[in-house]
Amino acid sequence: MALTSTALKLVAGGGTGNIFHYETADAPGTVAGSGYFNDVTTSLKQFDIILVAGTTGGTVTVDMLVVTSATGAATVTTTNGT
């Protein structure tokens, strides 16, 4: 599947990083994959945190992703911060 940009919500921010919440039915590996958040590259910056809540095949998943590149980048990349 693909990013639903309206599902990415800013929870807290300030200083050097923001915290976002994102809810999806996509598999955790898909969401953490390079380029998944490309449509919102202007909203994200390096070191932002994205809390991902998902339901994949009926299984509830939670992941914490850290943005490793975004601002000015052609591809948004993240790493699993758990």
Biopython code that builds the backbone (N, CA, C, O; Angstrom):
import numpy as np
from Bio.PDB.StructureBuilder import StructureBuilder

atoms = [
    (1, "MET", "N", (0.833, -1.175, 0.000)),
    (1, "MET", "CA", (0.000, 0.000, 0.000)),
    (1, "MET", "C", (0.877, 1.238, 0.000)),
    (1, "MET", "O", (2.092, 1.153, -0.178)),
    (2, "ALA", "N", (0.261, 2.372, 0.199)),
    (2, "ALA", "CA", (1.009, 3.623, 0.153)),
    (2, "ALA", "C", (0.641, 4.501, 1.341)),
    (2, "ALA", "O", (-0.363, 4.287, 2.020)),
    (3, "LEU", "N", (1.479, 5.481, 1.563)),
    (3, "LEU", "CA", (1.259, 6.452, 2.623)),
    (3, "LEU", "C", (-0.082, 7.150, 2.447)),
    (3, "LEU", "O", (-0.448, 7.541, 1.338)),
    (4, "THR", "N", (-0.805, 7.303, 3.540)),
    (4, "THR", "CA", (-1.985, 8.156, 3.585)),
    (4, "THR", "C", (-1.563, 9.393, 4.360)),
    (4, "THR", "O", (-1.551, 9.387, 5.591)),
    (5, "SER", "N", (-1.220, 10.452, 3.643)),
    (5, "SER", "CA", (-0.607, 11.619, 4.281)),
    (5, "SER", "C", (-1.494, 12.245, 5.358)),
    (5, "SER", "O", (-0.979, 12.824, 6.315)),
    (6, "THR", "N", (-2.811, 12.139, 5.218)),
    (6, "THR", "CA", (-3.703, 12.714, 6.231)),
    (6, "THR", "C", (-3.691, 11.917, 7.533)),
    (6, "THR", "O", (-4.197, 12.393, 8.549)),
    (7, "ALA", "N", (-3.125, 10.716, 7.517)),
    (7, "ALA", "CA", (-3.043, 9.893, 8.729)),
    (7, "ALA", "C", (-1.801, 10.216, 9.558)),
    (7, "ALA", "O", (-1.657, 9.719, 10.675)),
    (8, "LEU", "N", (-0.903, 11.043, 9.020)),
    (8, "LEU", "CA", (0.292, 11.457, 9.762)),
    (8, "LEU", "C", (-0.047, 12.709, 10.554)),
    (8, "LEU", "O", (-0.301, 13.765, 9.974)),
    (9, "LYS", "N", (-0.052, 12.595, 11.863)),
    (9, "LYS", "CA", (-0.464, 13.694, 12.738)),
    (9, "LYS", "C", (0.673, 14.127, 13.646)),
    (9, "LYS", "O", (1.320, 13.293, 14.279)),
    (10, "LEU", "N", (0.916, 15.429, 13.710)),
    (10, "LEU", "CA", (1.900, 15.975, 14.627)),
    (10, "LEU", "C", (1.357, 15.882, 16.045)),
    (10, "LEU", "O", (0.259, 16.364, 16.326)),
    (11, "VAL", "N", (2.122, 15.265, 16.937)),
    (11, "VAL", "CA", (1.712, 15.095, 18.324)),
    (11, "VAL", "C", (2.387, 16.137, 19.210)),
    (11, "VAL", "O", (1.750, 16.734, 20.077)),
    (12, "ALA", "N", (3.676, 16.349, 18.984)),
    (12, "ALA", "CA", (4.444, 17.298, 19.794)),
    (12, "ALA", "C", (5.626, 17.786, 18.974)),
    (12, "ALA", "O", (6.095, 17.092, 18.071)),
    (13, "GLY", "N", (6.094, 18.956, 19.283)),
    (13, "GLY", "CA", (7.236, 19.460, 18.532)),
    (13, "GLY", "C", (7.934, 20.589, 19.246)),
    (13, "GLY", "O", (7.454, 21.146, 20.233)),
    (14, "GLY", "N", (9.069, 20.893, 18.710)),
    (14, "GLY", "CA", (9.868, 21.969, 19.250)),
    (14, "GLY", "C", (11.322, 21.571, 19.292)),
    (14, "GLY", "O", (11.662, 20.388, 19.265)),
    (15, "GLY", "N", (12.159, 22.551, 19.356)),
    (15, "GLY", "CA", (13.583, 22.253, 19.425)),
    (15, "GLY", "C", (14.083, 21.579, 18.172)),
    (15, "GLY", "O", (13.863, 22.058, 17.060)),
    (16, "THR", "N", (14.759, 20.462, 18.364)),
    (16, "THR", "CA", (15.389, 19.799, 17.225)),
    (16, "THR", "C", (14.549, 18.703, 16.601)),
    (16, "THR", "O", (14.954, 18.131, 15.589)),
    (17, "GLY", "N", (13.392, 18.391, 17.167)),
    (17, "GLY", "CA", (12.619, 17.296, 16.585)),
    (17, "GLY", "C", (11.145, 17.347, 16.912)),
    (17, "GLY", "O", (10.723, 17.940, 17.905)),
    (18, "ASN", "N", (10.381, 16.716, 16.060)),
    (18, "ASN", "CA", (8.942, 16.588, 16.243)),
    (18, "ASN", "C", (8.580, 15.133, 16.473)),
    (18, "ASN", "O", (9.343, 14.233, 16.122)),
    (19, "ILE", "N", (7.420, 14.905, 17.060)),
    (19, "ILE", "CA", (6.894, 13.558, 17.246)),
    (19, "ILE", "C", (5.570, 13.478, 16.493)),
    (19, "ILE", "O", (4.684, 14.313, 16.671)),
    (20, "PHE", "N", (5.459, 12.462, 15.653)),
    (20, "PHE", "CA", (4.268, 12.245, 14.848)),
    (20, "PHE", "C", (3.626, 10.911, 15.213)),
    (20, "PHE", "O", (4.297, 10.003, 15.704)),
    (21, "HIS", "N", (2.325, 10.801, 14.969)),
    (21, "HIS", "CA", (1.602, 9.540, 15.089)),
    (21, "HIS", "C", (1.095, 9.189, 13.700)),
    (21, "HIS", "O", (0.582, 10.053, 12.988)),
    (22, "TYR", "N", (1.234, 7.924, 13.310)),
    (22, "TYR", "CA", (0.760, 7.468, 12.004)),
    (22, "TYR", "C", (0.064, 6.137, 12.179)),
    (22, "TYR", "O", (0.623, 5.214, 12.772)),
    (23, "GLU", "N", (-1.162, 6.029, 11.663)),
    (23, "GLU", "CA", (-1.937, 4.787, 11.754)),
    (23, "GLU", "C", (-2.125, 4.213, 10.359)),
    (23, "GLU", "O", (-2.469, 4.932, 9.422)),
    (24, "THR", "N", (-1.893, 2.891, 10.229)),
    (24, "THR", "CA", (-1.942, 2.264, 8.916)),
    (24, "THR", "C", (-2.241, 0.772, 9.016)),
    (24, "THR", "O", (-2.097, 0.163, 10.076)),
    (25, "ALA", "N", (-2.652, 0.212, 7.915)),
    (25, "ALA", "CA", (-2.815, -1.244, 7.815)),
    (25, "ALA", "C", (-1.629, -1.856, 7.076)),
    (25, "ALA", "O", (-1.591, -3.069, 6.870)),
    (26, "ASP", "N", (-0.669, -1.040, 6.678)),
    (26, "ASP", "CA", (0.524, -1.537, 5.991)),
    (26, "ASP", "C", (1.422, -2.303, 6.960)),
    (26, "ASP", "O", (1.449, -2.014, 8.156)),
    (27, "ALA", "N", (2.142, -3.264, 6.439)),
    (27, "ALA", "CA", (3.081, -4.057, 7.236)),
    (27, "ALA", "C", (4.205, -3.156, 7.763)),
    (27, "ALA", "O", (4.620, -2.223, 7.075)),
    (28, "PRO", "N", (4.697, -3.428, 8.974)),
    (28, "PRO", "CA", (5.762, -2.603, 9.542)),
    (28, "PRO", "C", (6.975, -2.461, 8.633)),
    (28, "PRO", "O", (7.555, -1.378, 8.552)),
    (29, "GLY", "N", (7.368, -3.521, 7.951)),
    (29, "GLY", "CA", (8.518, -3.450, 7.046)),
    (29, "GLY", "C", (8.279, -2.511, 5.878)),
    (29, "GLY", "O", (9.206, -1.860, 5.398)),
    (30, "THR", "N", (7.041, -2.441, 5.424)),
    (30, "THR", "CA", (6.691, -1.530, 4.330)),
    (30, "THR", "C", (6.796, -0.084, 4.792)),
    (30, "THR", "O", (7.369, 0.755, 4.098)),
    (31, "VAL", "N", (6.245, 0.205, 5.959)),
    (31, "VAL", "CA", (6.245, 1.569, 6.487)),
    (31, "VAL", "C", (7.669, 2.039, 6.768)),
    (31, "VAL", "O", (7.992, 3.203, 6.530)),
    (32, "ALA", "N", (8.509, 1.165, 7.263)),
    (32, "ALA", "CA", (9.887, 1.523, 7.589)),
    (32, "ALA", "C", (10.778, 1.594, 6.351)),
    (32, "ALA", "O", (11.922, 2.039, 6.435)),
    (33, "GLY", "N", (10.263, 1.161, 5.212)),
    (33, "GLY", "CA", (11.064, 1.126, 3.990)),
    (33, "GLY", "C", (11.414, 2.507, 3.453)),
    (33, "GLY", "O", (10.667, 3.471, 3.619)),
    (34, "SER", "N", (12.547, 2.572, 2.818)),
    (34, "SER", "CA", (13.018, 3.822, 2.217)),
    (34, "SER", "C", (11.995, 4.356, 1.226)),
    (34, "SER", "O", (11.525, 3.627, 0.353)),
    (35, "GLY", "N", (11.657, 5.622, 1.366)),
    (35, "GLY", "CA", (10.757, 6.278, 0.436)),
    (35, "GLY", "C", (9.287, 6.240, 0.806)),
    (35, "GLY", "O", (8.481, 6.901, 0.152)),
    (36, "TYR", "N", (8.906, 5.484, 1.840)),
    (36, "TYR", "CA", (7.487, 5.377, 2.199)),
    (36, "TYR", "C", (6.885, 6.748, 2.504)),
    (36, "TYR", "O", (5.742, 7.011, 2.131)),
    (37, "PHE", "N", (7.627, 7.618, 3.169)),
    (37, "PHE", "CA", (7.124, 8.927, 3.573)),
    (37, "PHE", "C", (7.496, 10.051, 2.604)),
    (37, "PHE", "O", (7.461, 11.221, 2.987)),
    (38, "ASN", "N", (7.851, 9.724, 1.361)),
    (38, "ASN", "CA", (8.274, 10.738, 0.392)),
    (38, "ASN", "C", (7.240, 11.832, 0.156)),
    (38, "ASN", "O", (7.614, 12.981, -0.079)),
    (39, "ASP", "N", (5.959, 11.508, 0.212)),
    (39, "ASP", "CA", (4.921, 12.507, -0.050)),
    (39, "ASP", "C", (4.834, 13.589, 1.027)),
    (39, "ASP", "O", (4.179, 14.611, 0.821)),
    (40, "VAL", "N", (5.479, 13.380, 2.160)),
    (40, "VAL", "CA", (5.450, 14.371, 3.237)),
    (40, "VAL", "C", (6.855, 14.841, 3.614)),
    (40, "VAL", "O", (7.106, 15.226, 4.757)),
    (41, "THR", "N", (7.754, 14.807, 2.654)),
    (41, "THR", "CA", (9.149, 15.178, 2.925)),
    (41, "THR", "C", (9.286, 16.594, 3.473)),
    (41, "THR", "O", (10.218, 16.872, 4.228)),
    (42, "THR", "N", (8.380, 17.490, 3.109)),
    (42, "THR", "CA", (8.470, 18.855, 3.617)),
    (42, "THR", "C", (8.003, 18.965, 5.069)),
    (42, "THR", "O", (8.281, 19.968, 5.726)),
    (43, "SER", "N", (7.307, 17.964, 5.577)),
    (43, "SER", "CA", (6.834, 17.970, 6.964)),
    (43, "SER", "C", (7.823, 17.324, 7.923)),
    (43, "SER", "O", (7.758, 17.558, 9.130)),
    (44, "LEU", "N", (8.735, 16.515, 7.399)),
    (44, "LEU", "CA", (9.658, 15.752, 8.233)),
    (44, "LEU", "C", (11.068, 16.295, 8.144)),
    (44, "LEU", "O", (11.475, 16.866, 7.132)),
    (45, "LYS", "N", (11.811, 16.102, 9.236)),
    (45, "LYS", "CA", (13.232, 16.449, 9.223)),
    (45, "LYS", "C", (14.014, 15.383, 9.991)),
    (45, "LYS", "O", (13.451, 14.588, 10.743)),
    (46, "GLN", "N", (15.300, 15.395, 9.780)),
    (46, "GLN", "CA", (16.158, 14.409, 10.430)),
    (46, "GLN", "C", (15.944, 14.447, 11.941)),
    (46, "GLN", "O", (15.850, 15.519, 12.540)),
    (47, "PHE", "N", (15.872, 13.294, 12.531)),
    (47, "PHE", "CA", (15.694, 13.046, 13.961)),
    (47, "PHE", "C", (14.248, 13.176, 14.439)),
    (47, "PHE", "O", (13.993, 13.000, 15.630)),
    (48, "ASP", "N", (13.289, 13.478, 13.554)),
    (48, "ASP", "CA", (11.882, 13.402, 13.940)),
    (48, "ASP", "C", (11.558, 11.954, 14.280)),
    (48, "ASP", "O", (12.191, 11.028, 13.773)),
    (49, "ILE", "N", (10.566, 11.773, 15.141)),
    (49, "ILE", "CA", (10.136, 10.443, 15.554)),
    (49, "ILE", "C", (8.717, 10.219, 15.049)),
    (49, "ILE", "O", (7.861, 11.095, 15.168)),
    (50, "ILE", "N", (8.476, 9.043, 14.485)),
    (50, "ILE", "CA", (7.144, 8.678, 14.021)),
    (50, "ILE", "C", (6.709, 7.427, 14.776)),
    (50, "ILE", "O", (7.326, 6.369, 14.653)),
    (51, "LEU", "N", (5.640, 7.560, 15.559)),
    (51, "LEU", "CA", (5.058, 6.418, 16.255)),
    (51, "LEU", "C", (4.019, 5.811, 15.324)),
    (51, "LEU", "O", (3.029, 6.456, 14.980)),
    (52, "VAL", "N", (4.248, 4.573, 14.921)),
    (52, "VAL", "CA", (3.394, 3.920, 13.932)),
    (52, "VAL", "C", (2.542, 2.855, 14.614)),
    (52, "VAL", "O", (3.061, 1.899, 15.190)),
    (53, "ALA", "N", (1.226, 3.036, 14.539)),
    (53, "ALA", "CA", (0.283, 2.048, 15.054)),
    (53, "ALA", "C", (-0.372, 1.385, 13.861)),
    (53, "ALA", "O", (-0.900, 2.066, 12.981)),
    (54, "GLY", "N", (-0.343, 0.074, 13.823)),
    (54, "GLY", "CA", (-0.881, -0.625, 12.665)),
    (54, "GLY", "C", (-1.697, -1.841, 13.025)),
    (54, "GLY", "O", (-1.660, -2.335, 14.152)),
    (55, "THR", "N", (-2.428, -2.307, 12.047)),
    (55, "THR", "CA", (-3.136, -3.572, 12.147)),
    (55, "THR", "C", (-2.868, -4.318, 10.850)),
    (55, "THR", "O", (-3.412, -3.979, 9.799)),
    (56, "THR", "N", (-2.035, -5.325, 10.937)),
    (56, "THR", "CA", (-1.655, -6.098, 9.767)),
    (56, "THR", "C", (-2.200, -7.509, 9.925)),
    (56, "THR", "O", (-1.750, -8.264, 10.786)),
    (57, "GLY", "N", (-3.167, -7.860, 9.090)),
    (57, "GLY", "CA", (-3.763, -9.188, 9.168)),
    (57, "GLY", "C", (-4.405, -9.475, 10.510)),
    (57, "GLY", "O", (-4.409, -10.620, 10.962)),
    (58, "GLY", "N", (-4.950, -8.445, 11.159)),
    (58, "GLY", "CA", (-5.594, -8.610, 12.448)),
    (58, "GLY", "C", (-4.657, -8.506, 13.636)),
    (58, "GLY", "O", (-5.109, -8.524, 14.781)),
    (59, "THR", "N", (-3.366, -8.397, 13.386)),
    (59, "THR", "CA", (-2.382, -8.276, 14.453)),
    (59, "THR", "C", (-2.036, -6.802, 14.656)),
    (59, "THR", "O", (-1.674, -6.105, 13.709)),
    (60, "VAL", "N", (-2.150, -6.340, 15.891)),
    (60, "VAL", "CA", (-1.812, -4.959, 16.206)),
    (60, "VAL", "C", (-0.294, -4.838, 16.308)),
    (60, "VAL", "O", (0.364, -5.652, 16.955)),
    (61, "THR", "N", (0.248, -3.812, 15.662)),
    (61, "THR", "CA", (1.694, -3.579, 15.689)),
    (61, "THR", "C", (1.966, -2.144, 16.132)),
    (61, "THR", "O", (1.158, -1.244, 15.899)),
    (62, "VAL", "N", (3.108, -1.949, 16.770)),
    (62, "VAL", "CA", (3.558, -0.610, 17.164)),
    (62, "VAL", "C", (5.041, -0.530, 16.873)),
    (62, "VAL", "O", (5.815, -1.399, 17.273)),
    (63, "ASP", "N", (5.427, 0.521, 16.172)),
    (63, "ASP", "CA", (6.839, 0.753, 15.884)),
    (63, "ASP", "C", (7.175, 2.212, 16.130)),
    (63, "ASP", "O", (6.321, 3.090, 16.007)),
    (64, "MET", "N", (8.419, 2.457, 16.477)),
    (64, "MET", "CA", (8.917, 3.819, 16.597)),
    (64, "MET", "C", (10.000, 3.993, 15.538)),
    (64, "MET", "O", (11.029, 3.318, 15.575)),
    (65, "LEU", "N", (9.762, 4.902, 14.596)),
    (65, "LEU", "CA", (10.727, 5.164, 13.541)),
    (65, "LEU", "C", (11.415, 6.495, 13.797)),
    (65, "LEU", "O", (10.796, 7.439, 14.289)),
    (66, "VAL", "N", (12.682, 6.567, 13.465)),
    (66, "VAL", "CA", (13.439, 7.810, 13.539)),
    (66, "VAL", "C", (13.803, 8.191, 12.113)),
    (66, "VAL", "O", (14.349, 7.379, 11.366)),
    (67, "VAL", "N", (13.499, 9.428, 11.739)),
    (67, "VAL", "CA", (13.802, 9.905, 10.391)),
    (67, "VAL", "C", (15.306, 10.133, 10.299)),
    (67, "VAL", "O", (15.877, 10.885, 11.088)),
    (68, "THR", "N", (15.944, 9.479, 9.330)),
    (68, "THR", "CA", (17.387, 9.635, 9.154)),
    (68, "THR", "C", (17.730, 10.641, 8.061)),
    (68, "THR", "O", (18.832, 11.190, 8.057)),
    (69, "SER", "N", (16.809, 10.894, 7.138)),
    (69, "SER", "CA", (16.987, 11.979, 6.164)),
    (69, "SER", "C", (15.628, 12.359, 5.619)),
    (69, "SER", "O", (14.770, 11.502, 5.411)),
    (70, "ALA", "N", (15.431, 13.665, 5.386)),
    (70, "ALA", "CA", (14.149, 14.121, 4.845)),
    (70, "ALA", "C", (14.287, 15.486, 4.195)),
    (70, "ALA", "O", (14.109, 15.604, 2.983)),
    (71, "THR", "N", (14.599, 16.515, 4.964)),
    (71, "THR", "CA", (14.621, 17.878, 4.462)),
    (71, "THR", "C", (15.569, 18.012, 3.280)),
    (71, "THR", "O", (16.772, 17.787, 3.408)),
    (72, "GLY", "N", (15.019, 18.379, 2.137)),
    (72, "GLY", "CA", (15.831, 18.548, 0.936)),
    (72, "GLY", "C", (16.249, 17.244, 0.287)),
    (72, "GLY", "O", (16.937, 17.251, -0.733)),
    (73, "ALA", "N", (15.842, 16.127, 0.866)),
    (73, "ALA", "CA", (16.224, 14.835, 0.305)),
    (73, "ALA", "C", (15.172, 14.370, -0.696)),
    (73, "ALA", "O", (13.983, 14.642, -0.535)),
    (74, "ALA", "N", (15.621, 13.674, -1.718)),
    (74, "ALA", "CA", (14.683, 13.118, -2.695)),
    (74, "ALA", "C", (13.916, 11.948, -2.094)),
    (74, "ALA", "O", (12.780, 11.680, -2.485)),
    (75, "THR", "N", (14.527, 11.258, -1.155)),
    (75, "THR", "CA", (13.922, 10.081, -0.537)),
    (75, "THR", "C", (13.973, 10.217, 0.989)),
    (75, "THR", "O", (15.034, 10.467, 1.561)),
    (76, "VAL", "N", (12.818, 10.050, 1.639)),
    (76, "VAL", "CA", (12.771, 10.040, 3.102)),
    (76, "VAL", "C", (13.197, 8.649, 3.572)),
    (76, "VAL", "O", (12.666, 7.639, 3.112)),
    (77, "THR", "N", (14.149, 8.611, 4.481)),
    (77, "THR", "CA", (14.574, 7.333, 5.039)),
    (77, "THR", "C", (14.362, 7.353, 6.561)),
    (77, "THR", "O", (14.464, 8.391, 7.215)),
    (78, "THR", "N", (14.063, 6.160, 7.090)),
    (78, "THR", "CA", (13.853, 6.012, 8.523)),
    (78, "THR", "C", (14.600, 4.780, 9.006)),
    (78, "THR", "O", (14.994, 3.920, 8.219)),
    (79, "THR", "N", (14.783, 4.718, 10.303)),
    (79, "THR", "CA", (15.319, 3.518, 10.923)),
    (79, "THR", "C", (14.403, 3.159, 12.067)),
    (79, "THR", "O", (13.820, 4.041, 12.698)),
    (80, "ASN", "N", (14.269, 1.880, 12.344)),
    (80, "ASN", "CA", (13.407, 1.437, 13.421)),
    (80, "ASN", "C", (14.102, 1.739, 14.729)),
    (80, "ASN", "O", (15.188, 1.224, 14.996)),
    (81, "GLY", "N", (13.478, 2.574, 15.547)),
    (81, "GLY", "CA", (14.091, 3.022, 16.793)),
    (81, "GLY", "C", (13.755, 2.181, 17.995)),
    (81, "GLY", "O", (14.094, 2.559, 19.117)),
    (82, "THR", "N", (13.088, 1.029, 17.799)),
    (82, "THR", "CA", (12.704, 0.227, 18.960)),
    (82, "THR", "C", (13.859, -0.581, 19.477)),
    (82, "THR", "O", (13.710, -1.315, 20.454)),
]
sb = StructureBuilder()
sb.init_structure("model")
sb.init_model(0)
sb.init_chain("A")
sb.init_seg("    ")
for serial, (resi, resn, name, xyz) in enumerate(atoms, 1):
    if name == "N":
        sb.init_residue(resn, " ", resi, " ")
    sb.init_atom(name, np.array(xyz, "f"), 0.0, 1.0, " ", f" {name:<3s}", serial, name[0])
structure = sb.get_structure()
